[in-house]
Amino acid sequence: MIAILFLTIILVSCKDHRRSDGEFFEKSLLNQMDSIKQLDSLTLRFRVSNEKLAIFYARKSLNLAKRMNVPELMVTSLNAIGNAYNASRKDSSFFYYSKAIRVADSCKLISKKSRLILNLGMVYIDASNFKIATSLVDSAITLANKYQQPGILADAYNALGLIRLVNFDSLGAKQSFENAFEIGKKNHLPRQCGNALANISLYEPNLEISKKLLYNAIQYYQGLQGLEEEMALISINLGNKQFVTDSAINYYQRALKIAEPVALNGVVISAYNNLAYSYLDKKEITKAENCLETAIPLALKLRNADWLATLYDTYADVLIEKGQVSEAIKYQKKAYKSRTISDNEKSRAQVRLLSTMLDLRAKDILIRQKDVDLQTKITENLILKLIIATSFITITALIFILLWFKQRTRLTKTKALMNAASRIIELEEMEKHRLGFELHDHVGYLVRSIHQFIQEYKFSDPTEKEDIMDKISDLRLSIRRFSHRLNPVNVENEKFPDLVDDLIKDFSTLTGIQVRYFISAYFPELSQKYLLHLIRIIQELLTNASKHAYGSNVKLNISATDNTLVMIYQDDGPGFETSDTGSNGFGFQSINERIRLMEGKNTLTSTPGKGTQWEFEIPFKKP
């Protein structure tokens, strides 16, 4: 006891000193964990003999676990408080066991639940709710098997045996106790073995075998700390099984020697009560009276009405043996009164326990309902998000489809326009081809006829005749080249710079308009379609100049890079408003369509009185 009190003083005065040194902190943490284990051990030791001290140790353990913020230690400490209250306050015990289970559940400490569930099952046994108790004990057995916890497994089988014994299932009870003994023996668990043998002795019909079982139970308890209650109760039980009164007295006195030093007051009272009856059997009234005079004050101190009722009944029997009937009646009245108080206390305790169970069950139902509501809300939110996401995807898909359809329609329309433009240009080229032939045949014939007429005509001045003949020859040559250029085949077989050079010379010969032009020395090879489009654009520009800018200065600048052709046309003719319908005539449309077919860009700038300018930028397409 001195050592225990010394350890208590040390633990109470212990403070949490923090240092920055990591090694010290780790050592301190280990020391605190050892302290919790020591406190839990002290709680179990004093839970029967000194409930207040046991509760103090348990709360000290819980506070330390809270400071350390270690869930596993929190569960252990809550279980310890439940053990501390188990002797007299089953409702408080039930509360802390349940709280420990909730912490274990929330922190996924499933292996810790086996002991907690078993302890909770024992509370349900005390509440006579054997159905729930059986379910809990079965769960504890399952968990203990799963996590290989033989000590808890043996305790669970002992608890299951007690449930079956109370329900008059003696064969089932015996099987459960034997299972507990076998598990304890296999895993070297003397406490569990002793408990199992003591339980088996309860229903053993053979007195000698029953006593032998109790003797063997004591042998298993020998040398173990904290089992004084079990050993004292077995001694009392052995005393009850003795036919010889002196032998019974010997066992009761042995129980007192075990129980009194560790303040097992309930066991002490039981031993003294049985001892009083033994002395009464021997007619040793004084000794019997002395036993009761020791036990009654102890029961009064403990305020244990149940034991007081039993002790008053025993004392009444002693007084009757002494012949003091009137005094015996008084003690019987006291016994009745104490029995009533005891029954009321038991009823109140049972009500408190049931109330706590119902309250916790109601809270559990409320928590589960909240969980269900939360889950329902989460599900609804998920469904809503899914609907929104689906709607968004659907709308996006519809927009994409509409845009795709619109783009496709636009591309189809553009393609159709391009095809139409290409077809028109092809028809235009066919028409120019036909006109080229007609120009070559008919106009060429007329020129030749004129040439022959002039040649036969007699001029007064021979030099004048020669000049006219030269001009007619140049005209015939220009018409011939012009008609050839109207044929796409002839255009496509020549080089672009050569074609431009010939075109401009012929234009100047036919119209008298001089064109200043420049073509860069470097010019990449063009595809036949590009070559034809470019020549037709230049022809259209020069034709417009001959129609609307006669006598003006015309410039044409053509340059090229590896990727782009840039062409700039300028004249200082009368100009025009680009918004006029004339700017949208067939010639302009032909230029625009050809530029579009070549995927180029063109800009027309013209103002009345300030001439006209075209700028073209065309990407190259290699043949």
Buried (B, 14 or more C-beta within 10 A) or exposed (E): EEEEEEBBEEBEEEEEEEEEEEEEEEEBEEEBBEBBEBBBBBBBBBBBBBBEBBBBBBBBBBEBBEEBEBBBBBBBBBBBBBBBBBBBBBBBBBBBBBBBBBBBBEBEBEBBBBBBBBBBBBBBBBBEBBEBBBBBBBBBBBBBBEBEBBBBBBBBBBBBBBBBBEEEBEEBBBBBBBBBBBBBBEBEBBBBBBBBBBBBBBBBEEEEEBBBBBEBBBEBBEEEEBBBBBBBBBBBBBBEBBEEBEBBBBBBBBBBEBBBEBBBBBBBBBBBBBBBBBBBEEEBBEBBBBBBEBBBEBBBEBEBBBBBBBBBBBBBBBBBBBEBEEBBEBBBEBBEBBBEBBEEBEEEBBEBBBEBBEEBEEEEEEEEEEEEEEEEEEEEEEEEEEEEEEEEEEEEEEEEEEEEEEEEEEEEEEEEEBEEBBEBBEEBBEEBBEEBEEBBEEBBEEBEEBBEEBEEEEEEEEEEBEEBBEEBEBBBEBBBBBBBBBBBEBBBEBEBEEBBEBBBBBBBBBBEBEBEBEBEEEBEEBBEBBBBBBBBBBBBBBEBBBEBBEEBBBBBBBBBEEEEBBBBBBBBBBBBEBEEEEBEEEBBEBBBBBBBBBEBEBEBEBEEEEBBBBBBBBEBEEE
